Amino acid sequence: MTQAVSDPIIRVRDVTVQFGKTRVLDGLDLDVKRGEILGFVGPSGAGKSVLTRTIIGLVPKLSGNIEVFGVDLDAADRTGRRAVERRWGVLFQQGALFSSLTVRQNIQFPVREYLKVSQRLLDEIMVAKLVMVGLRPDVADRFPSELSGGMIKRVALARALALDPELVFLDEPTSGLDPIGAGDFDELVRTLQRTLGLTVFMVTHDLDSLYTACDRIAVLGNGKIIAAGSMADMQASEHPWLRQYFHGKRARAVMG
C-alpha cells in the first residue's frame, strides 16, 4: 500500500527506555511529518539523543512501537530493516567521523556498506556530496584531525547524505560551532531540505536553529513530549520550562 503524503515518516508510540533504574523515556509518543524539519528540544540530560538512538536501533527500548516509512521496525526482518536504514542518514553529535579514515573514505563508507559500485562511481558520489555541503573536493584526502569543527560537521553531513536518504537525523548539529558557522550550517540544512525534499529530525538546544531552520518543535520533559507545535505555539505556552526557554535571557525578542 502506498503511504499517503500526510502520513508521518516517523511514528513513535508509548516508547519507554530505561538505563538501570533511571527511566529516560516514559511512554513517549511523537510523529515526524513528511518534508518537515522538526526541532527536538528539552533540558540537558532529558534524553533527546536517546530517542534518536532508539529510533535507529542503537538503544534498546523496554516497550512501545516505532514505525519509519510505515514499517514496524520490531516486526521487520533483516532485509526489511536494512531497506529502511538505506533511506535514512545520521549526523551524530561532534560528527563522529572515523579518525583513521580520510574524508573520501568516511563519505564512501555507507555506500560500500549497502551497495556494490565501482571505485569511479564511489569517487563521483564523494565529490558530489562534498560540493552539496559547500566543501571543495580537494579536502578529500585529509584526515578528520586536519579539519576545523565546521568542516567536520559538513563532512559528517556529506556522509549522512551519501545514499540519497529521504530522512536525516541531526544530533546537535551546531554544537561547538561559532555563531556564524552555526548560522551557515542552519542555512545549509534548510537549503538541502528544500532542494532534496528531505524530512529532518534535528536534536538541538540552539534557539537560533529553532527560529531559522525548523518548521515545528517538539519538547521533551520528564520522559514525554510536553509540547509540540510552531514557534508561535512555543512562545504562547504557559508551561514553566517553555516560558524560561523561549522567553529567558538568551531568547530572541518575540517577532511581530
Buried (B, 14 or more C-beta within 10 A) or exposed (E): EEEEEEBBBBBBBEBBBBEEEEBBBBEBBBBBBBBBBBBBBBBEEBBBBBBBBBBBBEBEBEEBBBBBBBBEBEEBEEEEBEBBBBBBBBBBBBBBBEEEBBBBBBBBBBBEEEEEEEEEEBBEBBBBBBEBBBBEBEBBEBBBEEBEBBBBBBBBBBBBBBBBBBBBBBBBBBBBBEEEBBBBBBEBBBEBBEEEEBBBBBBBBBBBBBBBBBBBBBBBBEBBBBBBEEBEEBBEBEBEBBBEBBBEEEBEEEEE
